[in-house]
Amino acid sequence: MSEPQPDRHLTRTLDLGPAIDPTALRVDVYSDGVAELVLGPAGSMPTSDAAGHALMGALWPRLAAEPGLRAVLVRSEGKGFCAGGNFALVQEMVGSEAARLRILREARDLVQGMIDCDLPIVSAIHGAAVGAGAALALLADVSIAAHHAKIIDGHTKLGVAAGDHAAVIWPLLCGMAKAKYHLLTCAPLSGLEAERIGLVSLTVPDDELLSRAREVATTLAAGSPTALAWTKRSLNHWLRAAWPAFEHSLALEILGFAGADAREGVAALQDKRPPRFGA
């Protein structure tokens, strides 16, 4: 693995529009052709609001077409990777059909965008990666987790189906038995355990995460764009073959947000108590 170039420097930060808080989400482009998609804010747990969720669905075609980009690194400068949609977004989905239909489109665009993006994508996972945060982490072409990262698919605990990304990729990465266990129970996975079962590509000590992820991204950026893009495109046909399962799971997740179990899940989250489903 080659070392990042010593003269690597920031060349520009992409304009993501007035609706996006740059402390919560930004894209920095470096001289080696790597774009770093940075989640924040620093010192807090990153979450997605409505504007951020919409951007995540639309960003990948833009990055693929951005001049000079050769690879993407998704990382966080918060105290965890990403906890998914914020509470306001979840409440909006429970209370509004229009919001549910909007999120359905955006979640589909996020998964398809990462699969179809010809640029190699690397994720650097520290702390918690939950829900949509887990989707960003695990749909990367090379996922690198800190030893003490915590990967959780929390959908069923909220009272909805494990949709967004899980059905399309978890069984392929770690097998059906492990996928069912973690998706049904919401049992968390450390970075070490996630690598052991094949859910992530690599695990490294926590203090080596960013340097290793940048090393991998820089190496990919220096490779043949066509060879890497065409290899990724070919391998991702395994994911496209699972697309009907993804579409079905996502539709059922969104349908679930209209039901009583989701209302109870949100109330339990707000009250900081265990949910009482079916009561």
Order of alpha helices (4+ residues) and beta strands (2+ residues): beta-beta-beta-alpha-beta-alpha-alpha-beta-beta-alpha-beta-beta-alpha-alpha-alpha-beta-alpha-beta-alpha-alpha-alpha-alpha-alpha
